[in-house]
Amino acid sequence: MKYQDNIEQVAALQPDYLGFIFFEKSARCFDAESIPNLPNSIKKTGVFVNAPLEFVVGKINELDLQAVQLHGEESPEYCDALRHAELVSASHKKLEIIKVFSIKDEFNFEVLKPYENVVDYFLFDTKGKLPGGNGYTFNWDVLKNYPSTKPFFLSGGIGVDEIEKIKKFNQSEASKYCYALDINSQFEIEPGLKHIELLKQFKASLSFRT
């Protein structure tokens, strides 16, 4: 999310998370001084790429973020340090750490093991030239070999054209630990500006396992 009015419009659709990118090379970089008041049910999520720990902690405290997505080469030690960082808000006692891994046609799941005890969720997106926001899906069949019980976010170019594919995936064994769908570029009018009617269509078309 990037624009104040658009943030409020999307929040009205009651997503579980809203993401705010703090990566200067991204066209979606959030540079406003504040985030509009959101319902308590929506977790404000900071998206970072190889950012200094002090910078991440500063944004968490400044904007009262409840979750972070780490899209770079952040180490398990980095994640552990973030988990134990000094945060000012009581809501941060349950700060969620989401570590992102990129996939194309194959993936070595062994790399997840050192992160098992220092993050709350994994997120799988599509491997491309840039971290996140590449606009196309990866081969979800790779997740049939997912060896962990840690819940994960499914990401990478998901849009209305994937509705039937998502429904099929949701009935597969590979989706057993799929906790959430992360959507972005396929619902944009321009970088950071979301198409509200497309989001409504997407939400109405899907029913999720509880």
C-alpha positions in Angstrom: 0.0 0.0 0.0 1.1 3.6 -0.7 -1.7 6.1 -1.0 -3.7 7.2 2.0 -7.2 7.1 0.4 -6.5 3.8 -1.2 -5.3 2.3 2.1 -8.7 3.2 3.6 -10.5 1.7 0.7 -8.6 -1.6 0.8 -8.9 -1.7 4.6 -12.7 -1.6 4.2 -12.5 -5.0 2.5 -11.1 -6.4 5.8 -7.9 -8.1 4.7 -5.9 -9.8 7.5 -2.7 -7.9 6.6 -1.8 -4.7 4.7 1.8 -4.4 3.5 3.9 -1.2 3.4 7.2 -1.4 1.5 10.3 0.2 2.9 12.8 -0.4 0.1 13.9 2.6 -1.8 14.4 0.8 -5.1 10.7 -0.2 -5.2 8.2 1.9 -7.1 5.8 1.1 -4.2 8.1 2.4 -1.5 6.0 3.9 1.3 7.3 7.4 2.3 4.4 8.9 4.2 4.9 9.9 7.8 1.9 8.0 9.1 -0.5 5.2 8.3 -4.3 5.9 8.6 -6.0 4.3 11.6 -6.9 0.7 10.7 -9.2 -1.8 12.4 -7.4 -3.9 15.0 -8.1 -7.0 12.9 -5.7 -5.8 10.2 -2.0 -6.2 10.8 0.2 -3.4 9.5 3.1 -5.2 7.9 6.4 -3.7 7.0 8.2 -5.1 4.0 12.0 -4.9 4.1 15.0 -6.0 1.9 18.3 -6.5 3.6 17.7 -3.4 5.8 19.8 -2.7 8.9 18.2 -4.0 12.0 18.0 -0.6 13.5 16.1 0.7 10.5 13.5 -2.1 10.8 13.1 -1.6 14.5 12.7 2.1 14.0 9.9 1.7 11.5 8.1 -0.9 13.7 8.2 1.6 16.6 7.4 4.7 14.5 4.4 3.2 12.6 3.2 0.6 15.1 3.8 -2.3 12.7 2.5 -5.7 13.9 4.3 -7.8 11.3 7.4 -7.7 9.1 8.2 -9.5 5.8 11.8 -10.0 5.1 12.5 -10.3 1.4 16.3 -10.2 1.3 19.1 -12.5 2.5 18.4 -12.0 6.2 20.1 -14.7 8.3 18.5 -16.7 11.0 20.6 -14.7 13.5 19.1 -11.5 12.1 15.6 -12.8 12.5 16.4 -13.9 16.1 17.8 -10.5 16.9 14.6 -8.9 15.5 12.5 -11.1 17.6 14.4 -10.0 20.7 14.7 -6.3 19.8 13.4 -3.6 22.1 10.0 -2.5 20.8 8.0 0.2 22.4 4.4 -0.8 21.8 2.5 -3.5 23.8 1.1 -4.8 20.4 4.7 -5.7 19.4 4.8 -8.4 22.0 3.2 -10.5 19.3 5.3 -9.1 16.4 5.1 -11.6 13.5 8.2 -12.3 11.4 7.6 -13.6 7.9 10.7 -14.8 6.0 10.4 -14.8 2.2 11.9 -17.5 -0.1 11.8 -17.4 -3.9 10.9 -20.4 -6.0 10.8 -21.1 -9.8 10.7 -24.7 -10.8 12.5 -26.3 -7.9 13.6 -25.4 -4.3 15.9 -26.8 -1.7 13.7 -26.9 1.4 16.8 -27.6 3.6 17.4 -23.9 3.7 14.3 -23.4 5.8 15.6 -25.5 8.8 17.7 -22.8 10.5 14.7 -20.4 10.4 12.2 -22.8 11.9 12.5 -21.4 15.5 13.1 -17.7 14.7 10.2 -16.8 12.3 6.5 -17.2 12.5 5.7 -17.9 8.9 7.5 -18.6 5.6 6.4 -16.9 2.4 7.0 -18.4 -1.0 7.0 -16.1 -4.0 8.4 -16.2 -7.6 12.1 -16.0 -8.2 12.8 -13.1 -10.5 15.2 -10.2 -11.1 13.8 -8.2 -8.2 12.8 -9.2 -4.6 9.0 -9.5 -4.8 6.6 -7.9 -7.3 7.6 -9.9 -10.4 4.0 -10.4 -11.4 3.9 -14.1 -12.3 3.4 -17.3 -10.4 5.8 -20.1 -9.7 5.2 -23.9 -10.0 3.0 -24.6 -7.0 3.6 -28.3 -7.4 7.0 -27.8 -5.8 5.2 -27.3 -2.5 4.1 -31.0 -2.6 7.6 -31.6 -1.1 7.2 -29.0 1.7 8.7 -30.8 4.8 7.7 -28.4 7.5 4.6 -27.9 9.6 5.1 -24.1 9.8 2.3 -22.2 8.1 3.2 -20.3 4.9 2.0 -17.5 2.7 1.5 -18.2 -1.0 2.6 -15.3 -3.2 3.9 -14.4 -6.6 1.7 -12.9 -9.3 -1.6 -14.1 -7.9 -4.6 -12.5 -9.6 -8.2 -13.1 -10.7 -6.9 -15.4 -13.5 -5.6 -17.8 -10.8 -9.0 -18.3 -9.0 -9.6 -21.8 -10.4 -6.0 -22.7 -9.9 -6.2 -21.5 -6.2 -9.4 -23.6 -5.7 -7.6 -26.7 -7.0 -4.5 -26.0 -4.9 -6.7 -25.5 -1.8 -7.9 -29.1 -2.3 -4.4 -30.6 -2.6 -2.1 -31.9 0.0 0.4 -29.2 -0.8 -1.9 -26.6 0.6 -2.1 -28.2 4.1 0.0 -25.6 5.7 -1.0 -22.7 3.4 -2.0 -20.0 5.9 -2.6 -17.0 3.6 -2.5 -15.6 0.1 -0.3 -12.6 -0.5 -1.6 -10.5 -3.5 -0.2 -7.3 -5.0 0.8 -6.5 -8.5 -2.1 -8.1 -10.3 -4.5 -5.8 -8.5 -2.8 -2.5 -9.3 -3.8 0.4 -11.4 -0.2 1.7 -10.9 2.5 0.6 -8.4 1.1 0.9 -4.9 -2.5 1.9 -6.1 -4.9 -1.0 -5.8 -7.9 -1.7 -8.0 -10.8 -2.0 -5.5 -13.3 -3.6 -7.8 -10.8 -6.3 -8.8 -10.1 -7.0 -5.1 -13.8 -7.3 -4.4 -14.2 -9.7 -7.3 -11.3 -11.8 -6.1 -12.5 -12.0 -2.5 -16.1 -12.9 -3.6 -14.9 -15.7 -5.9 -12.9 -17.6 -3.3 -14.0 -19.6 -0.2 -11.3 -20.7 2.1 -10.9 -23.8 4.3 -11.1 -22.9 8.0 
